[in-house]
């Protein structure tokens, strides 16, 4: 019989998931259901007052690439969810983004935000979130149009 556990560190952050042969008693092992064990989004969440909590960033672009002409734009949707994928409608904060070494904050309202990106130089760039329990990264491709 399986015994599923979330392994937490001293700060209460989930650092591992275990399937053990027999039950174990430990302050660092939190019993979880099999469904939770198979959900990798539980990693890096926090265990607070008997529940798993935390913020997960998701970035999604409306297309794969843009032309390096300064007028073609890529729209990126940012959503903030819990580890189970539920939009965090009470999340109304700024999220720090970084692209090509430049950092900027974006205001998130009801767990969602959108931003547009254009470019004049071809290349591949990474758009990343920072400061959340689980951050996201998105590749942005700017083509020379040839």
N, CA, C and O atoms as CSV, one atom per row, in Angstrom:
chain,resi,resn,atom,element,x,y,z
A,1,UNK,N,N,0.842,-1.187,0.000
A,1,UNK,CA,C,0.000,0.000,0.000
A,1,UNK,C,C,0.884,1.245,0.000
A,1,UNK,O,O,1.895,1.302,0.699
A,2,UNK,N,N,0.500,2.210,-0.769
A,2,UNK,CA,C,1.278,3.443,-0.881
A,2,UNK,C,C,0.935,4.412,0.235
A,2,UNK,O,O,-0.193,4.462,0.726
A,3,UNK,N,N,1.925,5.165,0.612
A,3,UNK,CA,C,1.776,6.245,1.588
A,3,UNK,C,C,2.446,7.463,0.972
A,3,UNK,O,O,3.671,7.525,0.863
A,4,UNK,N,N,1.632,8.427,0.573
A,4,UNK,CA,C,2.128,9.592,-0.154
A,4,UNK,C,C,2.391,10.746,0.806
A,4,UNK,O,O,1.596,11.019,1.705
A,5,UNK,N,N,3.536,11.426,0.597
A,5,UNK,CA,C,3.927,12.530,1.467
A,5,UNK,C,C,4.518,13.675,0.651
A,5,UNK,O,O,5.146,13.468,-0.387
A,6,UNK,N,N,4.297,14.884,1.151
A,6,UNK,CA,C,5.007,16.066,0.664
A,6,UNK,C,C,6.116,16.335,1.672
A,6,UNK,O,O,5.859,16.431,2.873
A,7,UNK,N,N,7.333,16.456,1.192
A,7,UNK,CA,C,8.473,16.757,2.061
A,7,UNK,C,C,8.636,18.267,2.120
A,7,UNK,O,O,8.746,18.926,1.086
A,8,UNK,N,N,8.650,18.818,3.338
A,8,UNK,CA,C,8.800,20.264,3.478
A,8,UNK,C,C,10.117,20.592,4.170
A,8,UNK,O,O,10.643,19.798,4.949
A,9,UNK,N,N,10.644,21.797,3.864
A,9,UNK,CA,C,11.868,22.251,4.522
A,9,UNK,C,C,11.509,23.066,5.766
A,9,UNK,O,O,10.343,23.131,6.153
A,10,UNK,N,N,12.506,23.682,6.386
A,10,UNK,CA,C,12.276,24.442,7.622
A,10,UNK,C,C,11.337,25.622,7.433
A,10,UNK,O,O,10.685,26.044,8.388
A,11,UNK,N,N,11.252,26.165,6.223
A,11,UNK,CA,C,10.359,27.296,5.944
A,11,UNK,C,C,8.957,26.833,5.541
A,11,UNK,O,O,8.089,27.667,5.285
A,12,UNK,N,N,8.721,25.524,5.482
A,12,UNK,CA,C,7.414,25.001,5.108
A,12,UNK,C,C,7.208,24.867,3.614
A,12,UNK,O,O,6.088,24.624,3.166
A,13,UNK,N,N,8.271,25.021,2.832
A,13,UNK,CA,C,8.159,24.915,1.375
A,13,UNK,C,C,8.305,23.449,0.955
A,13,UNK,O,O,9.167,22.734,1.465
A,14,UNK,N,N,7.455,23.011,0.021
A,14,UNK,CA,C,7.503,21.635,-0.477
A,14,UNK,C,C,8.741,21.470,-1.360
A,14,UNK,O,O,8.898,22.161,-2.366
A,15,UNK,N,N,9.614,20.544,-0.965
A,15,UNK,CA,C,10.858,20.314,-1.702
A,15,UNK,C,C,10.899,18.937,-2.359
A,15,UNK,O,O,11.816,18.639,-3.124
A,16,UNK,N,N,9.912,18.100,-2.062
A,16,UNK,CA,C,9.875,16.773,-2.665
A,16,UNK,C,C,8.559,16.081,-2.400
A,16,UNK,O,O,7.819,16.450,-1.488
A,17,UNK,N,N,8.274,15.067,-3.210
A,17,UNK,CA,C,7.078,14.243,-3.049
A,17,UNK,C,C,7.541,12.797,-2.942
A,17,UNK,O,O,8.405,12.361,-3.703
A,18,UNK,N,N,6.960,12.043,-1.987
A,18,UNK,CA,C,7.412,10.675,-1.745
A,18,UNK,C,C,6.252,9.695,-1.736
A,18,UNK,O,O,5.137,10.025,-1.332
A,19,UNK,N,N,6.539,8.488,-2.189
A,19,UNK,CA,C,5.623,7.350,-2.104
A,19,UNK,C,C,6.367,6.304,-1.279
A,19,UNK,O,O,7.262,5.629,-1.788
A,20,UNK,N,N,5.996,6.167,-0.002
A,20,UNK,CA,C,6.716,5.288,0.909
A,20,UNK,C,C,5.947,3.990,1.138
A,20,UNK,O,O,4.723,3.948,1.018
A,21,UNK,N,N,6.687,2.936,1.469
A,21,UNK,CA,C,6.108,1.613,1.653
A,21,UNK,C,C,5.203,1.542,2.878
A,21,UNK,O,O,4.176,0.863,2.854
A,22,UNK,N,N,5.580,2.242,3.949
A,22,UNK,CA,C,4.747,2.215,5.154
A,22,UNK,C,C,4.638,3.619,5.732
A,22,UNK,O,O,5.451,4.485,5.408
A,23,UNK,N,N,3.645,3.853,6.583
A,23,UNK,CA,C,3.448,5.192,7.166
A,23,UNK,C,C,4.661,5.652,7.974
A,23,UNK,O,O,5.352,4.851,8.603
A,24,UNK,N,N,4.898,6.958,7.939
A,24,UNK,CA,C,6.020,7.562,8.656
A,24,UNK,C,C,5.502,8.771,9.422
A,24,UNK,O,O,4.672,9.521,8.909
A,25,UNK,N,N,5.977,8.962,10.628
A,25,UNK,CA,C,5.634,10.136,11.431
A,25,UNK,C,C,6.820,11.094,11.412
A,25,UNK,O,O,7.911,10.746,11.863
A,26,UNK,N,N,6.606,12.293,10.893
A,26,UNK,CA,C,7.661,13.307,10.853
A,26,UNK,C,C,7.029,14.670,10.622
A,26,UNK,O,O,6.060,14.793,9.873
A,27,UNK,N,N,7.577,15.692,11.266
A,27,UNK,CA,C,7.099,17.060,11.043
A,27,UNK,C,C,7.414,17.535,9.629
A,27,UNK,O,O,6.788,18.471,9.130
A,28,UNK,N,N,8.382,16.891,8.985
A,28,UNK,CA,C,8.806,17.297,7.637
A,28,UNK,C,C,8.109,16.513,6.525
A,28,UNK,O,O,8.327,16.790,5.346
A,29,UNK,N,N,7.271,15.536,6.888
A,29,UNK,CA,C,6.523,14.753,5.903
A,29,UNK,C,C,5.031,14.960,6.143
A,29,UNK,O,O,4.502,14.574,7.186
A,30,UNK,N,N,4.359,15.570,5.173
A,30,UNK,CA,C,2.937,15.871,5.274
A,30,UNK,C,C,2.170,14.849,4.433
A,30,UNK,O,O,2.402,14.757,3.228
A,31,UNK,N,N,1.257,14.076,5.044
A,31,UNK,CA,C,0.477,13.113,4.258
A,31,UNK,C,C,-0.356,13.823,3.185
A,31,UNK,O,O,-0.990,14.844,3.452
A,32,UNK,N,N,-0.344,13.267,1.972
A,32,UNK,CA,C,-1.118,13.827,0.860
A,32,UNK,C,C,-1.851,12.700,0.139
A,32,UNK,O,O,-1.544,11.523,0.329
A,33,UNK,N,N,-2.810,13.070,-0.680
A,33,UNK,CA,C,-3.555,12.111,-1.492
A,33,UNK,C,C,-2.743,11.752,-2.740
A,33,UNK,O,O,-1.822,12.474,-3.120
A,34,UNK,N,N,-3.093,10.636,-3.365
A,34,UNK,CA,C,-2.390,10.199,-4.574
A,34,UNK,C,C,-2.482,11.247,-5.683
A,34,UNK,O,O,-1.512,11.464,-6.409
A,35,UNK,N,N,-3.632,11.892,-5.819
A,35,UNK,CA,C,-3.807,12.940,-6.834
A,35,UNK,C,C,-2.814,14.084,-6.615
A,35,UNK,O,O,-2.249,14.612,-7.573
A,36,UNK,N,N,-2.608,14.462,-5.357
A,36,UNK,CA,C,-1.640,15.519,-5.048
A,36,UNK,C,C,-0.221,15.057,-5.358
A,36,UNK,O,O,0.595,15.837,-5.849
A,37,UNK,N,N,0.073,13.802,-5.076
A,37,UNK,CA,C,1.396,13.240,-5.340
A,37,UNK,C,C,1.745,13.325,-6.829
A,37,UNK,O,O,2.898,13.568,-7.183
A,38,UNK,N,N,0.763,13.128,-7.687
A,38,UNK,CA,C,1.002,13.135,-9.131
A,38,UNK,C,C,0.914,14.529,-9.747
A,38,UNK,O,O,1.012,14.667,-10.967
A,39,UNK,N,N,0.733,15.554,-8.934
A,39,UNK,CA,C,0.661,16.929,-9.438
A,39,UNK,C,C,1.985,17.642,-9.135
A,39,UNK,O,O,2.212,18.050,-7.996
A,40,UNK,N,N,2.869,17.801,-10.142
A,40,UNK,CA,C,4.170,18.431,-9.895
A,40,UNK,C,C,4.068,19.905,-9.493
A,40,UNK,O,O,5.042,20.475,-9.002
A,41,UNK,N,N,2.904,20.528,-9.695
A,41,UNK,CA,C,2.744,21.934,-9.308
A,41,UNK,C,C,2.780,22.111,-7.792
A,41,UNK,O,O,2.940,23.229,-7.302
A,42,UNK,N,N,2.633,21.019,-7.050
A,42,UNK,CA,C,2.705,21.102,-5.589
A,42,UNK,C,C,4.124,21.453,-5.123
A,42,UNK,O,O,4.304,22.044,-4.058
A,43,UNK,N,N,5.125,21.086,-5.924
A,43,UNK,CA,C,6.514,21.423,-5.570
A,43,UNK,C,C,6.694,22.932,-5.492
A,43,UNK,O,O,6.171,23.669,-6.328
A,44,UNK,N,N,7.423,23.381,-4.503
A,44,UNK,CA,C,7.746,24.788,-4.229
A,44,UNK,C,C,6.602,25.550,-3.557
A,44,UNK,O,O,6.779,26.712,-3.192
A,45,UNK,N,N,5.433,24.924,-3.385
A,45,UNK,CA,C,4.352,25.585,-2.655
A,45,UNK,C,C,4.691,25.594,-1.168
A,45,UNK,O,O,5.631,24.926,-0.734
A,46,UNK,N,N,3.936,26.339,-0.406
A,46,UNK,CA,C,4.160,26.451,1.037
A,46,UNK,C,C,3.055,25.717,1.791
A,46,UNK,O,O,1.897,25.715,1.372
A,47,UNK,N,N,3.426,25.098,2.902
A,47,UNK,CA,C,2.456,24.433,3.772
A,47,UNK,C,C,2.243,25.350,4.968
A,47,UNK,O,O,3.131,25.511,5.805
A,48,UNK,N,N,1.043,25.956,5.042
A,48,UNK,CA,C,0.738,26.947,6.073
A,48,UNK,C,C,-0.600,26.594,6.716
A,48,UNK,O,O,-1.602,26.404,6.027
A,49,UNK,N,N,-0.601,26.511,8.041
A,49,UNK,CA,C,-1.836,26.261,8.797
A,49,UNK,C,C,-2.626,25.077,8.246
A,49,UNK,O,O,-3.848,25.147,8.121
A,50,UNK,N,N,-1.934,24.001,7.921
A,50,UNK,CA,C,-2.595,22.777,7.488
A,50,UNK,C,C,-3.020,22.726,6.036
A,50,UNK,O,O,-3.745,21.813,5.642
A,51,UNK,N,N,-2.586,23.689,5.225
A,51,UNK,CA,C,-2.976,23.704,3.809
A,51,UNK,C,C,-1.793,24.116,2.936
A,51,UNK,O,O,-0.896,24.835,3.376
A,52,UNK,N,N,-1.813,23.644,1.695
A,52,UNK,CA,C,-0.798,24.038,0.721
A,52,UNK,C,C,-1.253,25.319,0.039
A,52,UNK,O,O,-2.394,25.430,-0.409
A,53,UNK,N,N,-0.345,26.282,-0.030
A,53,UNK,CA,C,-0.675,27.579,-0.610
A,53,UNK,C,C,0.508,28.078,-1.432
A,53,UNK,O,O,1.637,27.624,-1.250
A,54,UNK,N,N,0.244,29.002,-2.324
A,54,UNK,CA,C,1.314,29.577,-3.120
A,54,UNK,C,C,0.799,30.099,-4.444
A,54,UNK,O,O,-0.354,29.878,-4.815
A,55,UNK,N,N,1.681,30.800,-5.154
A,55,UNK,CA,C,1.326,31.409,-6.429
A,55,UNK,C,C,2.137,30.775,-7.558
A,55,UNK,O,O,3.335,30.524,-7.424
A,56,UNK,N,N,1.450,30.525,-8.669
A,56,UNK,CA,C,2.068,29.927,-9.849
A,56,UNK,C,C,1.814,30.856,-11.030
A,56,UNK,O,O,0.671,31.231,-11.288
A,57,UNK,N,N,2.873,31.228,-11.748
A,57,UNK,CA,C,2.735,32.091,-12.925
A,57,UNK,C,C,2.612,31.241,-14.184
A,57,UNK,O,O,3.240,30.189,-14.304
A,58,UNK,N,N,1.789,31.717,-15.122
A,58,UNK,CA,C,1.641,31.094,-16.436
A,58,UNK,C,C,1.741,32.201,-17.483
A,58,UNK,O,O,1.072,33.227,-17.362
A,59,UNK,N,N,2.567,32.003,-18.505
A,59,UNK,CA,C,2.702,32.946,-19.613
A,59,UNK,C,C,2.270,32.253,-20.897
A,59,UNK,O,O,2.698,31.134,-21.182
A,60,UNK,N,N,1.413,32.929,-21.674
A,60,UNK,CA,C,0.941,32.362,-22.940
A,60,UNK,C,C,0.908,33.457,-23.997
A,60,UNK,O,O,0.317,34.516,-23.789
A,61,UNK,N,N,1.553,33.191,-25.141
A,61,UNK,CA,C,1.604,34.163,-26.241
A,61,UNK,C,C,0.538,33.845,-27.277
A,61,UNK,O,O,0.128,32.694,-27.428
A,62,UNK,N,N,0.092,34.880,-27.994
A,62,UNK,CA,C,-0.938,34.687,-29.019
A,62,UNK,C,C,-0.371,34.175,-30.343
A,62,UNK,O,O,-1.130,33.761,-31.219
A,63,UNK,N,N,0.960,34.199,-30.500
A,63,UNK,CA,C,1.592,33.641,-31.699
A,63,UNK,C,C,3.030,33.273,-31.380
A,63,UNK,O,O,3.568,33.645,-30.337
A,64,UNK,N,N,3.647,32.528,-32.305
A,64,UNK,CA,C,4.986,31.989,-32.060
A,64,UNK,C,C,6.112,32.992,-32.256
A,64,UNK,O,O,7.154,32.884,-31.610
A,65,UNK,N,N,5.915,33.981,-33.153
A,65,UNK,CA,C,6.997,34.924,-33.446
A,65,UNK,C,C,6.433,36.229,-33.984
A,65,UNK,O,O,5.265,36.317,-34.360
A,66,UNK,N,N,7.298,37.241,-34.010
A,66,UNK,CA,C,6.959,38.537,-34.600
A,66,UNK,C,C,8.097,38.964,-35.510
A,66,UNK,O,O,9.225,38.486,-35.387
A,67,UNK,N,N,7.784,39.874,-36.428
A,67,UNK,CA,C,8.815,40.411,-37.314
A,67,UNK,C,C,9.518,41.580,-36.639
A,67,UNK,O,O,8.920,42.303,-35.843
A,68,UNK,N,N,10.784,41.755,-36.963
A,68,UNK,CA,C,11.607,42.815,-36.379
A,68,UNK,C,C,11.391,44.131,-37.110
A,68,UNK,O,O,12.335,44.716,-37.639
A,69,UNK,N,N,10.142,44.595,-37.137
A,69,UNK,CA,C,9.844,45.852,-37.827
A,69,UNK,C,C,9.311,46.926,-36.879
A,69,UNK,O,O,8.995,48.033,-37.315
A,70,UNK,N,N,9.209,46.610,-35.595
A,70,UNK,CA,C,8.739,47.583,-34.610
A,70,UNK,C,C,7.238,47.739,-34.542
A,70,UNK,O,O,6.727,48.327,-33.589
A,71,UNK,N,N,6.512,47.223,-35.533
A,71,UNK,CA,C,5.050,47.374,-35.509
A,71,UNK,C,C,4.315,46.051,-35.307
A,71,UNK,O,O,3.174,46.049,-34.846
A,72,UNK,N,N,4.945,44.934,-35.642
A,72,UNK,CA,C,4.335,43.628,-35.387
A,72,UNK,C,C,4.409,43.383,-33.882
A,72,UNK,O,O,5.467,43.567,-33.279
A,73,UNK,N,N,3.310,42.973,-33.274
A,73,UNK,CA,C,3.293,42.792,-31.823
A,73,UNK,C,C,2.877,41.379,-31.447
A,73,UNK,O,O,2.149,40.697,-32.169
A,74,UNK,N,N,3.366,40.976,-30.301
A,74,UNK,CA,C,3.042,39.706,-29.673
A,74,UNK,C,C,2.316,40.041,-28.381
A,74,UNK,O,O,2.819,40.828,-27.579
A,75,UNK,N,N,1.151,39.461,-28.165
A,75,UNK,CA,C,0.422,39.685,-26.919
A,75,UNK,C,C,0.657,38.495,-25.999
A,75,UNK,O,O,0.465,37.343,-26.386
A,76,UNK,N,N,1.075,38.794,-24.779
A,76,UNK,CA,C,1.342,37.760,-23.785
A,76,UNK,C,C,0.332,37.911,-22.658
A,76,UNK,O,O,0.158,38.995,-22.101
A,77,UNK,N,N,-0.329,36.807,-22.331
A,77,UNK,CA,C,-1.239,36.781,-21.192
A,77,UNK,C,C,-0.517,36.157,-20.012
A,77,UNK,O,O,0.093,35.095,-20.132
A,78,UNK,N,N,-0.594,36.829,-18.870
A,78,UNK,CA,C,-0.034,36.342,-17.618
A,78,UNK,C,C,-1.200,35.989,-16.717
A,78,UNK,O,O,-2.100,36.803,-16.509
A,79,UNK,N,N,-1.187,34.784,-16.184
A,79,UNK,CA,C,-2.200,34.417,-15.201
A,79,UNK,C,C,-1.504,33.864,-13.964
A,79,UNK,O,O,-0.471,33.200,-14.050
A,80,UNK,N,N,-2.094,34.153,-12.825
A,80,UNK,CA,C,-1.584,33.683,-11.544
A,80,UNK,C,C,-2.603,32.694,-10.989
A,80,UNK,O,O,-3.771,33.028,-10.794
A,81,UNK,N,N,-2.137,31.466,-10.739
A,81,UNK,CA,C,-3.020,30.428,-10.213
A,81,UNK,C,C,-2.459,29.870,-8.913
A,81,UNK,O,O,-1.340,30.185,-8.510
A,82,UNK,N,N,-3.271,29.032,-8.268
A,82,UNK,CA,C,-2.746,28.249,-7.164
A,82,UNK,C,C,-2.144,26.973,-7.754
A,82,UNK,O,O,-2.144,26.796,-8.973
A,83,UNK,N,N,-1.640,26.098,-6.914
A,83,UNK,CA,C,-0.972,24.895,-7.412
A,83,UNK,C,C,-1.937,23.936,-8.109
A,83,UNK,O,O,-1.501,23.027,-8.815
A,84,UNK,N,N,-3.251,24.134,-7.916
A,84,UNK,CA,C,-4.244,23.281,-8.565
A,84,UNK,C,C,-4.741,23.876,-9.883
A,84,UNK,O,O,-5.586,23.281,-10.551
A,85,UNK,N,N,-4.217,25.054,-10.262
A,85,UNK,CA,C,-4.575,25.666,-11.532
A,85,UNK,C,C,-5.745,26.627,-11.475
A,85,UNK,O,O,-6.225,27.070,-12.519
A,86,UNK,N,N,-6.218,26.963,-10.281
A,86,UNK,CA,C,-7.327,27.906,-10.126
A,86,UNK,C,C,-6.812,29.337,-10.172
A,86,UNK,O,O,-5.887,29.690,-9.441
A,87,UNK,N,N,-7.413,30.170,-11.038
A,87,UNK,CA,C,-7.025,31.586,-11.112
A,87,UNK,C,C,-7.209,32.218,-9.738
A,87,UNK,O,O,-8.240,32.035,-9.091
A,88,UNK,N,N,-6.195,32.966,-9.299
A,88,UNK,CA,C,-6.243,33.631,-7.999
A,88,UNK,C,C,-6.849,35.023,-8.165
A,88,UNK,O,O,-6.130,36.012,-8.317
A,89,UNK,N,N,-8.175,35.085,-8.134
A,89,UNK,CA,C,-8.879,36.344,-8.371
A,89,UNK,C,C,-8.611,37.391,-7.300
A,89,UNK,O,O,-8.871,38.574,-7.518
A,90,UNK,N,N,-8.093,36.977,-6.144
A,90,UNK,CA,C,-7.748,37.945,-5.102
A,90,UNK,C,C,-6.301,38.437,-5.235
A,90,UNK,O,O,-5.827,39.190,-4.383
A,91,UNK,N,N,-5.597,38.020,-6.295
A,91,UNK,CA,C,-4.224,38.469,-6.531
A,91,UNK,C,C,-4.273,39.771,-7.323
A,91,UNK,O,O,-4.575,39.770,-8.517
A,92,UNK,N,N,-3.975,40.874,-6.656
A,92,UNK,CA,C,-3.981,42.214,-7.258
A,92,UNK,C,C,-2.677,42.917,-6.904
A,92,UNK,O,O,-2.679,43.913,-6.181
A,93,UNK,N,N,-1.585,42.404,-7.405
A,93,UNK,CA,C,-0.259,42.910,-7.067
A,93,UNK,C,C,0.553,43.113,-8.339
A,93,UNK,O,O,0.108,42.791,-9.441
A,94,UNK,N,N,1.740,43.648,-8.164
A,94,UNK,CA,C,2.661,43.756,-9.288
A,94,UNK,C,C,3.523,42.503,-9.344
A,94,UNK,O,O,3.911,41.949,-8.316
A,95,UNK,N,N,3.816,42.067,-10.570
A,95,UNK,CA,C,4.696,40.929,-10.795
A,95,UNK,C,C,5.906,41.436,-11.556
A,95,UNK,O,O,5.778,42.198,-12.514
A,96,UNK,N,N,7.074,41.009,-11.123
A,96,UNK,CA,C,8.308,41.435,-11.768
A,96,UNK,C,C,8.597,40.539,-12.973
A,96,UNK,O,O,8.600,39.312,-12.870
A,97,UNK,N,N,8.839,41.186,-14.122
A,97,UNK,CA,C,9.188,40.500,-15.366
A,97,UNK,C,C,10.591,40.909,-15.789
A,97,UNK,O,O,11.054,42.004,-15.472
A,98,UNK,N,N,11.257,40.018,-16.507
A,98,UNK,CA,C,12.579,40.321,-17.053
A,98,UNK,C,C,12.626,39.785,-18.471
A,98,UNK,O,O,12.226,38.651,-18.737
A,99,UNK,N,N,13.123,40.622,-19.381
A,99,UNK,CA,C,13.333,40.183,-20.760
A,99,UNK,C,C,14.600,40.821,-21.286
A,99,UNK,O,O,14.759,42.041,-21.268
A,100,UNK,N,N,15.492,39.980,-21.751
A,100,UNK,CA,C,16.734,40.454,-22.339
A,100,UNK,C,C,17.504,41.372,-21.389
A,100,UNK,O,O,18.107,42.358,-21.813
A,101,UNK,N,N,17.477,41.037,-20.106
A,101,UNK,CA,C,18.205,41.812,-19.105
A,101,UNK,C,C,17.477,43.011,-18.553
A,101,UNK,O,O,17.944,43.616,-17.588
A,102,UNK,N,N,16.348,43.375,-19.131
A,102,UNK,CA,C,15.575,44.520,-18.652
A,102,UNK,C,C,14.447,44.038,-17.754
A,102,UNK,O,O,13.723,43.102,-18.093
A,103,UNK,N,N,14.306,44.693,-16.597
A,103,UNK,CA,C,13.256,44.312,-15.663
A,103,UNK,C,C,12.168,45.364,-15.635
A,103,UNK,O,O,12.422,46.560,-15.776
A,104,UNK,N,N,10.946,44.884,-15.448
A,104,UNK,CA,C,9.792,45.772,-15.400
A,104,UNK,C,C,8.723,45.107,-14.548
A,104,UNK,O,O,8.608,43.882,-14.532
A,105,UNK,N,N,7.943,45.910,-13.842
A,105,UNK,CA,C,6.814,45.389,-13.088
A,105,UNK,C,C,5.550,45.541,-13.915
A,105,UNK,O,O,5.379,46.525,-14.634
A,106,UNK,N,N,4.667,44.559,-13.806
A,106,UNK,CA,C,3.376,44.610,-14.486
A,106,UNK,C,C,2.287,44.448,-13.431
A,106,UNK,O,O,2.382,43.587,-12.556
A,107,UNK,N,N,1.266,45.272,-13.517
A,107,UNK,CA,C,0.157,45.205,-12.568
A,107,UNK,C,C,-0.780,44.069,-12.948
A,107,UNK,O,O,-1.219,43.960,-14.092
A,108,UNK,N,N,-1.074,43.231,-11.973
A,108,UNK,CA,C,-1.979,42.106,-12.168
A,108,UNK,C,C,-3.278,42.420,-11.442
A,108,UNK,O,O,-3.261,42.838,-10.284
A,109,UNK,N,N,-4.393,42.223,-12.113
A,109,UNK,CA,C,-5.711,42.467,-11.534
A,109,UNK,C,C,-6.537,41.188,-11.609
A,109,UNK,O,O,-6.715,40.608,-12.680
A,110,UNK,N,N,-7.025,40.768,-10.475
A,110,UNK,CA,C,-7.840,39.545,-10.385
A,110,UNK,C,C,-7.107,38.338,-10.969
A,110,UNK,O,O,-7.711,37.471,-11.602
A,111,UNK,N,N,-5.783,38.301,-10.743
A,111,UNK,CA,C,-4.976,37.165,-11.163
A,111,UNK,C,C,-4.593,37.134,-12.627
A,111,UNK,O,O,-4.046,36.138,-13.100
A,112,UNK,N,N,-4.876,38.232,-13.371
A,112,UNK,CA,C,-4.576,38.212,-14.799
A,112,UNK,C,C,-4.029,39.550,-15.284
A,112,UNK,O,O,-4.339,40.607,-14.733
A,113,UNK,N,N,-3.209,39.476,-16.328
A,113,UNK,CA,C,-2.662,40.682,-16.963
A,113,UNK,C,C,-2.269,40.334,-18.392
A,113,UNK,O,O,-2.080,39.165,-18.728
A,114,UNK,N,N,-2.149,41.356,-19.224
A,114,UNK,CA,C,-1.683,41.187,-20.607
A,114,UNK,C,C,-0.620,42.229,-20.896
A,114,UNK,O,O,-0.641,43.324,-20.332
A,115,UNK,N,N,0.300,41.889,-21.768
A,115,UNK,CA,C,1.297,42.850,-22.212
A,115,UNK,C,C,1.598,42.587,-23.674
A,115,UNK,O,O,1.414,41.475,-24.170
A,116,UNK,N,N,2.062,43.622,-24.360
A,116,UNK,CA,C,2.427,43.476,-25.766
A,116,UNK,C,C,3.923,43.702,-25.921
A,116,UNK,O,O,4.529,44.514,-25.222
A,117,UNK,N,N,4.492,42.964,-26.851
A,117,UNK,CA,C,5.927,43.029,-27.108
A,117,UNK,C,C,6.132,43.253,-28.599
A,117,UNK,O,O,5.489,42.606,-29.426
A,118,UNK,N,N,7.029,44.172,-28.939
A,118,UNK,CA,C,7.451,44.366,-30.325
A,118,UNK,C,C,8.975,44.408,-30.329
A,118,UNK,O,O,9.601,44.525,-29.275
A,119,UNK,N,N,9.558,44.313,-31.495
A,119,UNK,CA,C,11.008,44.335,-31.565
A,119,UNK,C,C,11.501,44.837,-32.900
A,119,UNK,O,O,10.801,44.766,-33.910
A,120,UNK,N,N,12.727,45.350,-32.888
A,120,UNK,CA,C,13.348,45.835,-34.114
A,120,UNK,C,C,14.612,45.072,-34.464
A,120,UNK,O,O,15.182,45.269,-35.537
A,121,UNK,N,N,15.062,44.190,-33.552
A,121,UNK,CA,C,16.244,43.383,-33.816
A,121,UNK,C,C,15.870,41.917,-33.728
A,121,UNK,O,O,15.250,41.493,-32.752
A,122,UNK,N,N,16.244,41.121,-34.754
A,122,UNK,CA,C,15.912,39.698,-34.715
A,122,UNK,C,C,16.690,38.966,-33.624
A,122,UNK,O,O,17.787,39.365,-33.233
A,123,UNK,N,N,16.088,37.895,-33.153
A,123,UNK,CA,C,16.729,37.055,-32.150
A,123,UNK,C,C,15.701,36.312,-31.323
A,123,UNK,O,O,14.494,36.477,-31.499
A,124,UNK,N,N,16.209,35.488,-30.411
A,124,UNK,CA,C,15.365,34.775,-29.459
A,124,UNK,C,C,15.617,35.357,-28.086
A,124,UNK,O,O,16.763,35.536,-27.674
A,125,UNK,N,N,14.548,35.648,-27.387
A,125,UNK,CA,C,14.639,36.250,-26.065
A,125,UNK,C,C,13.779,35.457,-25.092
A,125,UNK,O,O,12.879,34.728,-25.509
A,126,UNK,N,N,14.048,35.592,-23.816
A,126,UNK,CA,C,13.279,34.918,-22.767
A,126,UNK,C,C,12.556,35.962,-21.931
A,126,UNK,O,O,13.160,36.918,-21.444
A,127,UNK,N,N,11.257,35.764,-21.774
A,127,UNK,CA,C,10.446,36.579,-20.877
A,127,UNK,C,C,10.227,35.729,-19.637
A,127,UNK,O,O,9.762,34.594,-19.738
A,128,UNK,N,N,10.558,36.271,-18.455
A,128,UNK,CA,C,10.487,35.505,-17.206
A,128,UNK,C,C,9.798,36.302,-16.120
A,128,UNK,O,O,9.884,37.529,-16.075
A,129,UNK,N,N,9.111,35.581,-15.243
A,129,UNK,CA,C,8.576,36.199,-14.031
A,129,UNK,C,C,9.544,35.909,-12.887
A,129,UNK,O,O,10.310,34.947,-12.931
A,130,UNK,N,N,9.495,36.760,-11.864
A,130,UNK,CA,C,10.332,36.586,-10.678
A,130,UNK,C,C,9.504,36.818,-9.427
A,130,UNK,O,O,8.498,37.527,-9.460
A,131,UNK,N,N,9.931,36.219,-8.327
A,131,UNK,CA,C,9.371,36.532,-7.024
A,131,UNK,C,C,8.129,35.772,-6.618
A,131,UNK,O,O,7.579,36.028,-5.546
A,132,UNK,N,N,7.667,34.842,-7.443
A,132,UNK,CA,C,6.498,34.043,-7.082
A,132,UNK,C,C,6.967,32.680,-6.580
A,132,UNK,O,O,8.147,32.350,-6.691
A,133,UNK,N,N,6.062,31.904,-6.039
A,133,UNK,CA,C,6.450,30.580,-5.557
A,133,UNK,C,C,6.900,29.689,-6.707
A,133,UNK,O,O,7.837,28.904,-6.563
A,134,UNK,N,N,6.234,29.812,-7.841
A,134,UNK,CA,C,6.615,29.067,-9.044
A,134,UNK,C,C,6.513,30.034,-10.216
A,134,UNK,O,O,5.424,30.489,-10.564
A,135,UNK,N,N,7.647,30.342,-10.815
A,135,UNK,CA,C,7.714,31.339,-11.885
A,135,UNK,C,C,7.552,30.692,-13.259
A,135,UNK,O,O,7.583,29.468,-13.390
A,136,UNK,N,N,7.380,31.530,-14.275
A,136,UNK,CA,C,7.187,31.053,-15.647
A,136,UNK,C,C,8.218,31.691,-16.564
A,136,UNK,O,O,8.791,32.737,-16.256
A,137,UNK,N,N,8.439,31.039,-17.693
A,137,UNK,CA,C,9.360,31.539,-18.713
A,137,UNK,C,C,8.749,31.269,-20.083
A,137,UNK,O,O,8.127,30.231,-20.306
A,138,UNK,N,N,8.937,32.223,-20.999
A,138,UNK,CA,C,8.390,32.118,-22.353
A,138,UNK,C,C,9.443,32.577,-23.346
A,138,UNK,O,O,10.076,33.615,-23.150
A,139,UNK,N,N,9.634,31.805,-24.419
A,139,UNK,CA,C,10.574,32.203,-25.475
A,139,UNK,C,C,9.857,33.147,-26.431
A,139,UNK,O,O,8.754,32.856,-26.893
A,140,UNK,N,N,10.492,34.282,-26.725
A,140,UNK,CA,C,9.979,35.265,-27.671
A,140,UNK,C,C,10.929,35.270,-28.869
A,140,UNK,O,O,12.129,35.501,-28.714
A,141,UNK,N,N,10.387,35.015,-30.068
A,141,UNK,CA,C,11.199,34.964,-31.286
A,141,UNK,C,C,10.870,36.176,-32.146
A,141,UNK,O,O,9.714,36.411,-32.498
A,142,UNK,N,N,11.916,36.948,-32.480
A,142,UNK,CA,C,11.780,38.103,-33.367
A,142,UNK,C,C,12.546,37.751,-34.641
A,142,UNK,O,O,13.760,37.548,-34.610
A,143,UNK,N,N,11.818,37.679,-35.768
A,143,UNK,CA,C,12.434,37.266,-37.032
A,143,UNK,C,C,12.791,38.484,-37.879
A,143,UNK,O,O,12.263,39.577,-37.672
A,144,UNK,N,N,13.689,38.277,-38.829
A,144,UNK,CA,C,14.075,39.383,-39.708
A,144,UNK,C,C,13.117,39.532,-40.887
A,144,UNK,O,O,13.319,40.398,-41.739
A,145,UNK,N,N,12.072,38.696,-40.946
A,145,UNK,CA,C,11.042,38.832,-41.974
A,145,UNK,C,C,11.420,38.289,-43.327
A,145,UNK,O,O,10.666,38.458,-44.286
A,146,UNK,N,N,12.545,37.654,-43.437
A,146,UNK,CA,C,13.003,37.127,-44.734
A,146,UNK,C,C,12.578,35.693,-44.910
A,146,UNK,O,O,12.872,35.084,-45.939
